[in-house]
Amino acid sequence: MALTETSPISSFEAEHIPMASISPRSSSQATLVLYPDAPLRDDATPPFTGPTPRVGQIARRIHGWTWQAFPIGMGTGAVYVTLSSVKWHRPALTHVETVFYFLNIALFILNTTTLLTQAILYPRQARRLITDPSKNIFVPLVVLSFATIIIGTVNYAQNHVSSGFIYALFWVYTAASVLVCFPMLMIWFNEPHDLKTFTPAWAFLVFPMMLVGVVAFNVLRVLSPSDPRAVGVLLVGYFFQGLGFFVTLFYICIYMLRIMITGFMDGHQANGAFVACGPPGFTALALIQLGARARDILPLHDLVSPIAGEVFYAASVLGGMLLFGLAVFLFVFGLLPYWFKLHKDLHEILGCWALTFPNVGWIATLRVLGDVLDIPAFYGLHLMMAIVMCLTWLVLFGLTALAFWRGKIFLAPGEAVLRDKMGDRAV
C-alpha cells in the first residue's frame, strides 16, 4: 500500500493517525492526508462552502497552536537547571542562567496566552486538543513548565520573594498536577490504544505528579529545617515522587514490551525513547536530595525515631544509585540507534526537544553523587553533559525557529480555521 504525504505533520501528532484518515483508491493504493496540527473533523461542524475568504497569518497561528509548544520552554528550563549545579560555578554563569530563566517565563506566557486566545476564538479546536486522546497527553506539559519556573525562582529570585511565597507556589504546583493529570488520565484511558504504537511520551500524563518531589527539595532550600512547614513539604514530596515513579515504571515496562514486538522506534517516535530516562533519573535525584533534608528535619521534629533521618538518607542514596543506573541504561539504549531511526524533517522538530528535559534528572544526579560518594570524576562528567545540553538547546532552538518561519509547525490550514469559525457562528 503506497502512502502519499500531501503535507507535513508535527512530530507528536503523528503518533495516532485514525484509520479513517486512510481512504483506499484501489486494492493496492491508498492516500494518507496529513496536515500539521490540523484539527479533527467535527461532525457537528458544517463544511465551509462558497468563495474562500482570506485567512490571516495570525489567525492560522492561533488556531494551529498546540500544547506541544511547552517542551520548548521545558528544554530552556533544562539548561539553567543543569548549569546551576556545575561544580566550578562562576558569577558569569549565573547571569547566563538568569537569561534562560526569563526566556522560559516569556515562553510560558506566550504559550498560555495563545492557547487561551485559541479557546476564546476557536473553542472547538481547543476542545479537540483536550479531549482527543492523541493530543491530550501534552496538556500536562503546562504544569511541568511551571515546575521549571518554580525551580528557577528558588535559584535566582529567592532574595526578592519571601519563603512563604515559594511555599505557596509548592502547593499551587501540587494541586495543579493533581487537577490536570487525573482528568487527562480519565479521558485517555476511556479509549483503547494499540500497543504497537506505544511511546514513552504517553507517560506525560503522570509526569507532573512525579516532579512534585523535585519541586519539594528545591522549596526546602528556602525553609528552615525547624519550620513545621518543612515536614509537610518533605512528606508530600516523598509521597508524590513514589506515586509518579511507580506509575511511570509501568509505562517503561510497556515500552520494553513494545520494542520487543516492533523493534526500535523510528521516525518521530525515536525521540520518545529519551522520555523513558526521565522517571528513574528525576526520582534518583529527588530521593537523594529529600533524604539529605530528612537528616535535619526528622530529628528536629522528633518523628519516627532518633535515627530516622540517617536511615532515610542512607536508604535514599541506595535507591537513588539503583535508579541512576536504570536512567543511564535507558539513555544509552535510546541514543545508539537514534540517528539511524530519526527522520530528519523540520516538521518533526518538536519531538526532538525530548533530547533535553527528560535527561536533566540523571545528569543532575551525577553532580549529587559526586558530592555524596566523593567521586571528583563525576564533576567532570556533569560539566561535559551540561555543555552538551547547551549545544543541543542551541541547535534545537534554531531549527524550531526555522520550522516556525517556514510554516512547518503551529500553522493551521486556512480551510480548517474557516470551518471552525463558521461552525461556531452556526451554533
Buried (B, 14 or more C-beta within 10 A) or exposed (E): EEEEEEEBBBBBBBBBBEEEBEEEEEEEEBBBBBBBBBBBBBEEBEEBEEEEEEBEEEBBBBBBBBBBBBBBBBBBBBBBBBBBBBBEEEEEBBEBBBEBBEBBBEBBEBBBEBBEBBBEBBBBBBEBBBBBBBBBBBBBBBBBBBBBBBBBBBBBBBEEEEBEEBBEBBBEBBEBBBEBBEBBBEBBEEEEBEEEBBBBBBBBBBBBBBBBBBBBBBBBBBBEBEBEBBBBBBBBBBBBBBBBBEBBBEBBEBBEEBBEEBEBBBBBBBBBBBBBBBBBBBBBBBBBBBBBBBBBBBBBBEBEEEEBBBBBBEEBBEBBBEBBEBBBBBBEBBBEBBEEBBBEBBBBBBBBBBBBBBBBBBBBBBBBBBBBEEEEEBBBBBBEBBEBBBEBBEEBBEBBEEBBEEBBBBBBBBBBBBBBBBBBEEE
